[in-house]
Amino acid sequence: MGIHRITCHFCSMQDYFGLSGENLFDSVHYDSNNVIKAHYFGERRLCPRGNFCVELVQHKQRVGYSLIDNEFVKGREALDTVANSLDTVDKSKIAILLSGSLTLEEAFLAGKLANKWGTKFVSQISPEDEIVAGFMNNFSFASLPQMQVIISVGDIFSLHPTMAKFIHDARFAERNNFLTTVDNCSSRTSRYAWCNLKASPGKVADLMEALAKAVSGEEYSIDNTGVDKDSFQQLVSTLRDTTNACVLFAPGVGRFSEPLRVGFWAKKLAEARKFQFSAFATGANGKGISRLLNTFDFVSTNEVISAIRSGDVEALLALGCDPIESFPGLYDHFKNIKFIATTATLPTAIVEIADVVIPSYHLFEKSGTILSLVEKLTQLDDPF
């Protein structure tokens, strides 16, 4: 089978690695000679989540057959059931939720189908990724270790673990690198930071606004943010003395009460001093998918969820995502939807209540296109 160079789907770092399994079927015995193996290129490695891709390829609970009401059926029967069931509902009340780990081609086809039906209820599953999509990145992995100051807004080490290598390279390269974190709690990233501006809950946006204004020489206030004034002033002075810095905005899921406002002022801070900037989506292609869907006249993720909550959705297509796990408080509302179909790789919560389940590939098993952190289209041209 050879070694296939593929892309991890667990976060927007899009780390690449190789999988091989030349001897998978050489023996009926299961041993180290006939399992999927990982291969690494150069110095880039995978975090524990990324290494789990090896397990996902041959997971014993992987969805391998189409299901109708939890009964195995042929793929064609499942597709026909989806088509026939959707003919019985008001097509303008069909909702489509997409994983951030689909290709741009898949998202585009979903958009075209929704336009044909006349529904506006189409969105990427993560509201934070919709927000991140609005910010253009202007940084490179090669330049990051050269930065004198790196500002992590959020817990970059937990959300995107392999970014830690680039940051540690900067810290330990005798370049007097200054790592600081802006967050509402202590984190894995703050553990390694020279300065941790820990705002009170719900005050991160106020803190980022004050920091951007202070660096720009505008009036500001950090009253009620819970931040130590001396630490704040030390960071302001450091940022005013350099243009060789990078702001990394990683909102995660539900971390900030006002993620859009946090990101806005993080970007303003970067622009004020011509720093590099990068906003990180939660899904490997979350930013690209959200931007593509924005070219259609669709509503936001929160508006789709509101429609489901109010009973305005008669049918739901969950493409590679599990809306129950993303919005567990709406479980009863999902169960009340007349028809649910999902594409899935593993038996998650949505599979349990879906009327039709169709097996799908992981992102690293697909061909297609994704948008990289450095704002370039990347071809997944070596599917597993």
FENFEN-V215035 format. One record per residue. N is the residue number from 1. RES is the residue in one small letter. SS is DSSP state (H for helix, E for strand, L for the rest). OMEGA is omega in whole degrees, 0 to 359 (NA if undefined). Layout:
n = (N/N)
res = (RES/RES)
ss = (SS/SS)
omega = (OMEGA/OMEGA)
//
This chain:
n = (1/2/3/4/5/6/7/8/9/10/11/12/13/14/15/16/17/18/19/20/21/22/23/24/25/26/27/28/29/30/31/32/33/34/35/36/37/38/39/40/41/42/43/44/45/46/47/48/49/50/51/52/53/54/55/56/57/58/59/60/61/62/63/64/65/66/67/68/69/70/71/72/73/74/75/76/77/78/79/80/81/82/83/84/85/86/87/88/89/90/91/92/93/94/95/96/97/98/99/100/101/102/103/104/105/106/107/108/109/110/111/112/113/114/115/116/117/118/119/120/121/122/123/124/125/126/127/128/129/130/131/132/133/134/135/136/137/138/139/140/141/142/143/144/145/146/147/148/149/150/151/152/153/154/155/156/157/158/159/160/161/162/163/164/165/166/167/168/169/170/171/172/173/174/175/176/177/178/179/180/181/182/183/184/185/186/187/188/189/190/191/192/193/194/195/196/197/198/199/200/201/202/203/204/205/206/207/208/209/210/211/212/213/214/215/216/217/218/219/220/221/222/223/224/225/226/227/228/229/230/231/232/233/234/235/236/237/238/239/240/241/242/243/244/245/246/247/248/249/250/251/252/253/254/255/256/257/258/259/260/261/262/263/264/265/266/267/268/269/270/271/272/273/274/275/276/277/278/279/280/281/282/283/284/285/286/287/288/289/290/291/292/293/294/295/296/297/298/299/300/301/302/303/304/305/306/307/308/309/310/311/312/313/314/315/316/317/318/319/320/321/322/323/324/325/326/327/328/329/330/331/332/333/334/335/336/337/338/339/340/341/342/343/344/345/346/347/348/349/350/351/352/353/354/355/356/357/358/359/360/361/362/363/364/365/366/367/368/369/370/371/372/373/374/375/376/377/378/379/380/381/382/383/384)
res = (m/g/i/h/r/i/t/c/h/f/c/s/m/q/d/y/f/g/l/s/g/e/n/l/f/d/s/v/h/y/d/s/n/n/v/i/k/a/h/y/f/g/e/r/r/l/c/p/r/g/n/f/c/v/e/l/v/q/h/k/q/r/v/g/y/s/l/i/d/n/e/f/v/k/g/r/e/a/l/d/t/v/a/n/s/l/d/t/v/d/k/s/k/i/a/i/l/l/s/g/s/l/t/l/e/e/a/f/l/a/g/k/l/a/n/k/w/g/t/k/f/v/s/q/i/s/p/e/d/e/i/v/a/g/f/m/n/n/f/s/f/a/s/l/p/q/m/q/v/i/i/s/v/g/d/i/f/s/l/h/p/t/m/a/k/f/i/h/d/a/r/f/a/e/r/n/n/f/l/t/t/v/d/n/c/s/s/r/t/s/r/y/a/w/c/n/l/k/a/s/p/g/k/v/a/d/l/m/e/a/l/a/k/a/v/s/g/e/e/y/s/i/d/n/t/g/v/d/k/d/s/f/q/q/l/v/s/t/l/r/d/t/t/n/a/c/v/l/f/a/p/g/v/g/r/f/s/e/p/l/r/v/g/f/w/a/k/k/l/a/e/a/r/k/f/q/f/s/a/f/a/t/g/a/n/g/k/g/i/s/r/l/l/n/t/f/d/f/v/s/t/n/e/v/i/s/a/i/r/s/g/d/v/e/a/l/l/a/l/g/c/d/p/i/e/s/f/p/g/l/y/d/h/f/k/n/i/k/f/i/a/t/t/a/t/l/p/t/a/i/v/e/i/a/d/v/v/i/p/s/y/h/l/f/e/k/s/g/t/i/l/s/l/v/e/k/l/t/q/l/d/d/p/f)
ss = (L/L/L/E/E/E/E/L/L/L/L/L/L/L/L/E/E/E/E/E/L/L/L/L/L/L/L/L/L/L/L/L/L/L/L/L/E/E/E/L/L/L/L/L/L/L/L/H/H/H/H/L/H/H/H/H/H/L/L/L/L/E/L/L/L/E/E/E/L/L/E/E/E/L/H/H/H/H/H/H/H/H/H/H/H/H/L/L/L/L/H/H/H/E/E/E/E/E/L/L/L/L/L/H/H/H/H/H/H/H/H/H/H/H/H/H/H/L/L/L/L/E/E/E/L/L/H/H/H/H/H/H/L/L/L/L/L/L/L/L/H/H/H/H/L/L/L/L/E/E/E/E/E/L/L/H/H/H/H/L/L/L/H/H/H/H/H/H/H/H/H/L/L/L/L/L/L/E/E/E/E/E/E/L/L/L/L/L/L/H/H/H/L/L/E/E/E/E/L/L/L/L/L/H/H/H/H/H/H/H/H/H/H/H/H/H/L/L/L/L/L/L/L/L/L/L/L/L/H/H/H/H/H/H/H/H/H/H/H/H/L/L/L/L/E/E/E/E/E/L/L/L/L/L/L/L/L/L/H/H/H/H/H/H/H/H/H/H/H/H/H/H/H/L/L/E/E/E/E/L/L/L/L/L/L/H/H/H/H/H/H/H/H/H/L/L/L/L/L/L/H/H/H/H/H/H/H/H/H/L/L/L/L/L/E/E/E/E/E/L/L/L/H/H/H/H/L/H/H/H/H/H/H/H/H/L/L/L/E/E/E/E/E/E/L/E/L/L/H/H/H/H/H/L/L/E/E/E/E/L/L/L/H/H/H/L/L/E/E/E/E/L/L/L/L/L/E/E/E/E/L/L/L/L)
omega = (179/179/180/177/187/187/177/184/188/177/186/173/177/178/181/181/181/173/176/179/187/188/186/188/181/183/175/180/181/178/186/182/181/174/174/181/178/176/183/182/178/183/183/180/178/172/179/178/180/179/178/176/178/180/185/182/185/180/185/179/182/177/184/182/176/181/168/184/177/175/180/177/175/182/180/179/179/180/178/179/177/182/182/180/180/177/183/181/174/187/176/179/172/177/177/176/186/173/174/179/171/175/177/179/179/179/180/179/176/178/178/180/179/177/179/180/182/178/177/185/181/180/170/191/186/176/180/179/173/179/181/182/181/182/176/177/175/179/176/178/183/183/185/179/179/185/174/179/174/180/177/177/190/185/185/183/180/185/183/192/184/173/181/181/181/180/178/176/178/184/189/180/179/179/180/181/181/178/177/178/173/187/178/179/173/186/176/180/183/179/183/186/173/182/178/176/183/181/173/179/179/185/181/179/177/180/180/177/180/182/180/180/180/179/180/180/179/176/182/176/174/176/177/176/180/184/177/185/180/178/179/182/178/179/179/180/179/182/178/184/181/168/182/185/181/176/181/182/182/186/182/180/176/184/182/179/178/185/179/180/176/180/180/182/174/177/178/177/180/181/183/182/181/175/169/185/173/175/187/174/177/179/182/180/185/180/181/180/180/179/179/180/178/177/173/180/182/178/181/177/181/178/175/180/177/178/177/181/183/178/181/179/181/180/182/171/178/187/177/182/177/181/178/178/178/182/186/180/181/184/181/178/176/181/182/178/187/182/178/172/181/168/188/175/180/184/179/187/182/179/183/183/182/176/180/177/179/181/181/179/166/180/183/176/187/163/182/187/173/178/184/178/180/173/176/176/183/180/172/191/178/184/182/NA)
//
